Amino acid sequence: MQELLTAITYPVVWLICSYILKIESGLTKLLVSLTAAILVYVLVGIKLSGREDKKN
């Protein structure tokens, strides 16, 4: 689940940068998209870790 959300986040943010924010720099789009994907990965991991702690 965590990897799937990360894989979906990257192209979605790339498209948002391209069409909504009108960012033309490929490097900027890459950095923003990767940062968002990594952030989603970390946040989902923290959330899942918290659930496991509550079960134990």
N, C-alpha and C positions, 0 to 999 in steps of 0.2 A: 504494500500500500504506500509506504513511504517513498520508495523509488519511483512508483508510478506518478505520484503527485509532483515529484521533482521533475520528471521527464515531461509532464504536461505544462508545468510552470514556465520552463525555459522558452518554448516557442510562443506561448501566450504573451509573456512579457516582451519578447522580441517584437511581436506584432503591435502591441500597445505602443512601444517606443517608436516604431516605424510610422504607424498611421494616426495615432491619437496625439502623441507628443511631438511628432514630426522631427525626430532625431535622425540626422542623415549620416552621422559618423558611425561606421561599422564597429570600431573599437568601443565606443561609448555604449552602443546597443549590446555588444558582447559582455562588457563588464556589468551593466545593469541586469541583464538577463541571468548571468551566472550568479551574481550576488543574490538575486531573488530566489533562484533555484536552491542555492545553498542554505539560505535563510529558511525556506520551507522545509528542507530536509532536517535542519537542526531543530526547528520548532516542533515538528511532528515527533522527532525522537525524544524531545523533552516531555512532550505530552504523553507518549507511550510509556516512558520511564516512570512518570508520576502515577500512572494507572497501575503499573506493576508493583510499585511501592505500597499503594493502598491495599492491594490484594494480599500482600504478605503481612 
